Amino acid sequence: MKKLFIALPIIAVTVLFSGCSLYSASSQPAAPIQSQTTPVINNTITIQNFAFSPATITVKKGTTVTWTNNDSAPHQINSATFNSNLFNKGQTFSFTFNEVGTFDYFCAIHPSMIGKVIVE
């Protein structure tokens, strides 16, 4: 009987603590995963170090995108939909995207320079 009085409180405490740990683990809902998107604040693509930055831009239909040449070399942007004239450092070229789609472009003088405009 004396062993029962000692064992009973030990069992009760063990059950109590195991119940508390199960409760706290299941009572915490998982935090929702939030997707992070970077909104397009500035519709300008910079040409620098013989590259377009950003190389890919996503805009809404009707948006005007402007390319700014910060390179010492002249550039000329070509695509199936739009083409610029040759423009030098400090000059810009703009095009308004009135159709939804993906528009790949490149520099006619430096064909390794490629970019993409995605219009939603």
Steps between C-alpha positions, in 0.01 A plus 500: 500500500789733581645438152164590347498838682849573358436368147161668456628862532793422268264360235263795542783755458633314194157495335444866586831614345462287188149638452626858534772451242255347254256784554754775444634340183158461342353829620744710297367545146760511226582848379370561148762521228498840340614539144719795435478681172697801407269759351619688196547853627711640220448385142858586404753250374858614542769412250833476679809280464354359178195357678133584554396547862261353581535245221133404542222737600128433548255785434130557445350549154526867396825560690783699345844350561808722464853378432776732622851462358762543773775332296771689315412295189191562286221240494204413278211292633330260260208261536231352280262774624710813556836646398696799621737722314861505612521684833805616694588544865240709681235445232181299538259294294137440602232261379138458614381139528133487395482123454527219754788262439871435538734720301863389462748764387874542444760762411560499123861611551574263790277191440607333825300770681150355536192591700132427539185703570200303628170684458199385703 
